[in-house]
Amino acid sequence: MSQPTFFEELNNENLGGVAYKNLSLKKKIIAYFANINNATIADLAKELNASTPKVTHLLNELLQEGLVHDYGKVDSTGGRRPNLYGMAPDAGFFIGVEVKKYHINLGLLDFKKNLVKFVEKVPYDLQNTAPSLDELCKIVAKFVDELPVGREKILGAGVNLSGRINYATGYSYSFFHFDEEPLSKVIEARIGIRTFLENDSRAMAYGEFSSGTVNNEKNVLFVNHDHGIGLGILINGQLYYGKSGFAGEFGHIPFFNNELICHCGKKGCLETEASGQALLRKFQEKLREGFSSAVMRKHKQPEQVTLTDIIHAANNDDMLAIELIAEVGEKLGKGIAMLINLFNPELVVLGGSISTTADYIRLPVKSAINKYSLSLVNNDTQLILSRLGERAGIIGACLLVRNKLLSLP
């Protein structure tokens, strides 16, 4: 009988004794390679507090499976040069699926965090209906079928959705919640790949933290400024989920005394005045009042204008778009000032589609932060724009799946 592979051992709940200890050490070896760096046998033995023969034996097993790669001799000033080992990039792959309101982004990440394939803005209309879920699964299945790697190499898929997601259970409470089974299991059955569900803003936050604008900062807030407003929270380098996995509903803080009903059913939420949906509403109202904008060269009626049109117009110096983005930016900045007073973060990353207007959104947000937060608190907080853009959620989703499957920290 052939020896079980590492991934077969991972799924075996009946391992005990020596086999369990060996698996635990293998996971630690892979965790070190995945999250820190390549290493020599001596480095690993010291890090894992294990004997050199034990580490050598386990490394040889991982090498035979193709999970680990021998990167050759280390440069040395004298003595016998040791070999350097690390993860093989093609040891396994992870799929990330970012579901937006009007499009889907999909990506394939290897073990070394390289984005092997990325497809962005596949047209899609997110609705809480069975046909919309069917279309989502078809788009993902088509992406999988066209990948340059075999299915056996794909270890898992992460699907990001807005709203209330319980990552631990795989249930969505904002979209596609008409099935008794967890949504993650429903999608998994349709695409044939183990699937995990995550809130889009949290996945984007983790993507930026792991591969984007974050350097050594551990306490980070990621504000997802899109059609809605989401928040990803990292405390001491760890995503914060809250009791039920719903932490970060920043957009639904009752911030305004208005009669505008938010899509959550309540009045006065931050989203009613500071989100992309609010920006679109205000822009269309101005057009109906007779204000001019370059977007009307493309459309006949204000109702045809989209958020993408407004962002494009602002980036091409359209004054109406710039002024209204500054207006929602000031209100968003007031909300972020409150978060800064509460969390005292090292870093606030502004992402989402509206962040692509760069200083047109960043400057009014920064001005409001200075105006409404305590100076002693915000002096230690940087405000920066997302570096990964549309890729943030994809990378975050893939890395969270990698961590989940391998029980990595």
C-alpha positions in Angstrom: 0.0 0.0 0.0 1.4 3.4 -1.0 2.0 6.0 1.7 -0.7 8.7 2.0 0.2 12.1 0.6 0.3 15.2 2.8 -3.1 16.4 1.7 -4.6 13.0 2.2 -3.2 13.0 5.8 -4.7 16.5 6.3 -8.2 15.1 5.6 -7.7 12.0 7.8 -9.3 12.7 11.2 -8.1 9.3 12.6 -4.4 10.0 12.6 -2.7 9.3 15.9 0.6 8.9 17.6 3.7 9.3 15.4 1.7 10.0 12.2 -0.1 12.9 13.9 3.2 14.4 15.2 4.8 14.1 11.8 1.8 15.8 10.1 2.0 18.6 12.7 5.7 19.1 12.0 5.1 19.0 8.2 2.4 21.7 8.6 4.8 23.8 10.6 7.5 23.4 7.9 5.0 24.5 5.2 3.8 27.4 7.4 7.4 28.6 7.7 8.0 28.4 4.0 4.6 30.0 3.1 4.6 32.8 5.6 8.3 33.6 6.4 10.9 32.4 3.9 13.0 29.6 2.5 15.3 27.9 5.0 18.0 25.4 5.6 17.5 22.2 7.5 19.4 23.7 10.4 17.2 26.8 10.4 14.0 24.6 10.4 15.3 22.3 13.2 16.0 25.3 15.4 12.7 27.0 14.5 10.6 23.8 15.1 12.7 22.6 18.1 13.1 19.3 16.3 16.1 17.1 15.6 18.0 17.5 12.3 17.4 13.8 11.3 13.6 14.3 11.9 13.4 17.5 9.8 15.6 15.9 7.1 13.2 12.9 6.9 10.1 15.0 6.7 11.6 17.3 4.1 12.5 14.3 2.0 8.9 13.2 2.1 7.7 16.6 1.1 10.3 16.8 -1.7 9.1 13.4 -3.1 5.5 14.7 -3.2 6.7 17.8 -5.1 5.5 20.2 -2.4 8.9 21.4 -1.4 11.7 22.4 -3.7 15.5 22.3 -3.2 16.8 25.7 -4.2 20.5 24.7 -4.1 23.4 25.7 -2.0 23.5 28.7 0.3 26.3 31.2 -0.2 28.8 30.7 2.6 32.1 32.3 3.6 33.5 28.9 4.7 32.8 25.3 5.5 30.2 23.0 3.9 27.4 25.0 2.3 23.9 23.8 3.3 21.0 23.5 0.9 18.1 26.0 0.9 14.6 24.6 0.8 11.2 26.3 0.2 7.7 25.7 -1.2 7.4 24.6 -4.8 5.2 27.3 -6.5 3.2 24.6 -8.3 2.6 22.5 -5.1 -1.0 23.6 -5.2 -3.2 26.4 -6.4 -6.1 28.4 -4.9 -9.0 30.1 -6.7 -10.3 33.5 -5.6 -13.8 34.8 -6.7 -14.7 38.4 -5.9 -18.5 39.0 -6.5 -19.2 42.7 -7.1 -22.6 44.3 -7.7 -22.2 44.3 -11.5 -19.2 42.2 -12.2 -17.0 39.3 -11.0 -13.2 39.1 -10.6 -11.6 35.7 -10.6 -8.0 34.6 -10.0 -5.6 31.7 -9.5 -2.9 31.9 -6.9 0.0 29.5 -6.5 1.7 28.5 -3.2 4.2 31.3 -3.5 1.5 34.0 -3.7 2.0 34.5 -7.4 -1.2 35.5 -9.3 -1.0 33.0 -12.1 -4.2 34.1 -13.8 -6.5 37.0 -13.3 -9.8 37.8 -15.1 -11.5 41.0 -14.0 -14.9 42.6 -14.5 -16.8 39.6 -16.0 -20.3 41.1 -16.4 -22.7 39.9 -13.7 -25.8 41.3 -11.9 -25.8 40.4 -8.2 -29.4 39.6 -7.1 -30.6 37.5 -4.2 -32.2 35.0 -6.6 -31.6 31.4 -7.6 -30.9 32.4 -11.3 -28.2 34.9 -10.1 -26.6 32.1 -8.0 -26.8 29.8 -11.0 -25.0 32.4 -13.2 -22.3 32.8 -10.5 -21.6 29.1 -10.4 -21.5 28.9 -14.2 -19.0 31.8 -14.4 -16.7 30.1 -11.8 -17.0 26.7 -13.5 -16.1 28.2 -16.8 -13.0 29.8 -15.3 -11.9 26.5 -13.7 -12.4 24.7 -17.0 -10.1 27.2 -18.8 -7.3 27.1 -16.2 -3.8 26.1 -17.2 -3.6 23.6 -14.3 -5.4 20.4 -13.6 -8.3 20.2 -11.1 -6.2 17.9 -8.9 -3.8 20.7 -8.3 -6.6 23.1 -7.1 -6.8 22.8 -3.3 -9.7 25.2 -2.7 -11.7 28.2 -3.7 -12.6 31.4 -1.8 -15.7 33.3 -2.7 -16.2 36.9 -1.5 -19.6 38.4 -1.1 -20.7 41.7 0.5 -22.9 41.8 3.6 -23.2 39.4 6.5 -21.0 36.3 6.1 -20.2 33.7 8.7 -16.8 32.5 7.5 -16.7 29.7 10.1 -20.0 28.1 9.0 -20.1 29.1 5.3 -23.5 30.8 5.6 -24.5 34.0 3.9 -27.2 36.1 5.4 -27.4 38.9 2.8 -27.3 36.9 -0.5 -28.4 33.5 -1.6 -29.7 32.5 1.8 -32.7 30.5 0.5 -31.1 27.1 1.0 -30.8 25.2 4.3 -27.3 24.1 3.5 -24.4 26.6 3.9 -23.8 28.6 0.7 -20.2 27.5 0.7 -21.4 23.8 0.4 -23.9 24.7 -2.3 -21.2 26.4 -4.5 -18.8 23.6 -3.7 -21.2 21.0 -5.0 -21.7 23.0 -8.2 -18.1 23.6 -9.0 -16.5 20.4 -7.6 -13.9 22.2 -5.5 -13.7 22.7 -1.8 -15.2 26.2 -1.2 -15.0 28.8 1.6 -17.1 32.0 1.9 -15.8 35.3 3.1 -17.0 38.9 3.4 -15.5 40.9 0.6 -14.1 43.8 2.7 -12.4 41.3 5.1 -10.8 39.4 2.2 -9.6 42.7 0.6 -8.2 43.8 3.9 -6.3 40.5 4.2 -5.0 40.8 0.6 -3.6 44.3 1.3 -2.1 43.1 4.6 -0.4 40.1 3.0 0.7 41.5 -0.3 -0.3 45.1 -0.7 0.3 48.4 0.9 0.9 47.2 4.5 4.5 46.8 5.6 5.1 46.2 9.3 1.8 47.6 10.6 -0.3 45.1 12.6 -3.4 47.2 13.5 -5.0 48.1 10.2 -8.4 49.2 9.0 -9.4 48.6 5.4 -12.4 50.7 4.2 -14.0 49.3 1.1 -15.6 52.3 -0.7 -17.8 51.0 -3.5 -21.5 50.8 -4.1 -21.7 50.2 -0.4 -19.2 50.8 2.5 -17.5 47.9 4.1 -14.8 47.5 6.7 -12.0 44.9 7.3 -10.4 45.1 10.7 -6.9 43.7 11.5 -5.9 43.6 15.1 -2.3 42.5 15.9 -2.1 41.1 12.4 -5.2 39.0 12.7 -8.6 39.5 11.1 -11.3 40.5 13.6 -14.6 38.7 13.0 -16.6 39.4 16.2 -18.8 36.9 18.0 -20.9 35.8 14.9 -18.5 36.8 12.1 -20.3 40.0 11.3 -17.8 42.6 12.5 -17.2 45.5 10.2 -20.7 46.7 9.3 -19.3 50.3 9.2 -21.8 51.4 6.4 -24.8 50.7 8.6 -23.9 53.0 11.5 -26.9 55.4 11.9 -24.9 58.5 11.2 -27.4 60.9 9.7 -30.8 62.2 10.7 -32.4 61.8 7.3 -35.4 59.9 5.9 -33.3 57.9 3.4 -34.0 54.2 3.8 -30.8 52.1 3.5 -31.0 48.7 1.7 -30.7 47.2 5.2 -34.1 48.6 6.0 -33.1 51.3 8.5 -32.8 55.1 8.0 -29.8 57.3 8.2 -27.0 54.8 7.7 -23.6 56.1 6.6 -24.2 54.4 3.3 -27.2 56.6 2.6 -24.9 59.7 2.3 -21.3 58.5 1.7 -21.4 55.3 -0.4 -21.1 54.9 -4.2 -24.9 54.3 -4.3 -25.3 57.7 -2.6 -22.9 59.3 -5.0 -24.8 57.9 -8.0 -28.1 59.2 -6.5 -26.8 62.7 -5.9 -25.2 62.8 -9.4 -28.4 61.8 -11.1 -30.3 64.4 -9.1 -27.9 67.1 -10.2 -28.3 66.1 -13.8 -32.1 66.3 -13.5 -31.7 69.8 -12.0 -29.8 70.9 -15.1 -26.2 70.6 -14.1 -23.8 69.6 -16.9 -21.4 66.7 -17.1 -19.3 65.0 -19.7 -21.1 61.7 -18.9 -24.2 62.9 -20.8 -22.3 62.6 -24.1 -22.6 58.9 -23.5 -26.2 58.7 -22.1 -29.5 60.3 -23.0 -31.1 60.0 -19.6 -29.6 60.6 -16.1 -31.0 57.2 -15.0 -28.6 55.5 -17.5 -25.5 56.9 -15.7 -23.5 54.4 -13.6 -21.0 54.7 -10.8 -18.3 53.6 -13.2 -19.2 56.6 -15.5 -18.8 59.0 -12.6 -15.4 57.6 -11.6 -14.2 57.8 -15.2 -15.6 61.3 -15.5 -13.8 62.4 -12.3 -10.5 61.0 -13.5 -11.0 63.0 -16.7 -11.5 66.3 -14.8 -15.3 66.5 -14.8 -16.2 69.1 -12.2 -19.6 67.8 -11.2 -18.1 64.3 -10.5 -15.1 65.8 -8.6 -17.4 68.0 -6.5 -19.8 65.3 -5.5 -16.9 62.8 -4.8 -15.5 65.4 -2.4 -18.9 65.7 -0.8 -19.3 62.0 -0.1 -15.6 61.9 0.8 -16.1 64.5 3.6 -18.9 62.4 5.1 -17.0 59.2 4.8 -14.0 60.9 6.4 -16.1 61.9 9.4 -17.1 58.2 9.8 -13.4 57.1 9.5 -12.5 59.7 12.2 -14.8 58.0 14.5 -13.1 54.6 13.8 -9.7 56.2 14.4 -10.9 57.5 17.8 -12.1 54.0 18.6 -9.3 51.8 17.3 -6.2 54.1 17.2 -4.9 52.1 14.1 -1.5 52.5 12.6 -2.9 52.5 9.1 -6.2 53.1 7.3 -6.3 51.8 3.7 -8.9 53.2 1.4 -9.9 50.7 -1.3 -12.9 49.9 -3.5 -13.8 51.4 -6.9 -14.1 55.0 -5.6 -10.5 54.9 -4.3 -9.4 54.8 -8.0 -10.1 58.5 -8.1 -7.0 58.9 -6.0 -6.6 62.4 -4.4 -10.2 63.4 -5.5 -11.4 61.1 -2.7 -8.3 60.9 -0.4 -7.9 64.6 0.2 -11.5 65.3 1.4 -11.4 62.1 3.5 -8.1 63.2 5.1 -9.4 66.7 5.7 -12.5 65.3 7.5 -10.3 63.0 9.6 -8.2 65.9 10.7 -11.3 67.9 11.5 -13.3 65.3 13.4 -10.8 62.9 15.1 -8.6 63.6 18.1 -5.3 64.9 16.9 -3.4 63.0 19.6 -4.9 59.8 18.2 -4.8 60.4 14.4 -1.1 61.6 14.6 -0.1 58.0 14.6 -2.5 56.9 11.8 -1.5 56.9 8.1 -4.2 57.1 5.4 -3.2 55.5 2.1 -4.9 54.2 -1.0 -5.1 50.5 -1.9 -2.2 49.3 -4.0 -3.8 46.0 -5.2 -7.1 47.5 -6.4 -9.3 44.9 -8.0 -6.8 42.2 -7.1 -7.0 42.8 -3.3 -10.0 40.6 -2.7 -8.8 37.8 -5.0 -5.4 37.5 -3.3 -7.0 37.8 0.2 -9.5 35.1 -0.6 -6.9 32.7 -1.9 -4.5 33.2 1.1 -7.4 32.8 3.6 -8.3 29.4 1.9 -4.6 28.4 2.0 -4.5 29.2 5.7 -7.7 27.5 6.4 -6.9 24.2 4.6 -3.4 24.0 6.1 -4.3 25.4 9.5 -1.7 28.0 9.0 -1.5 31.1 11.3 
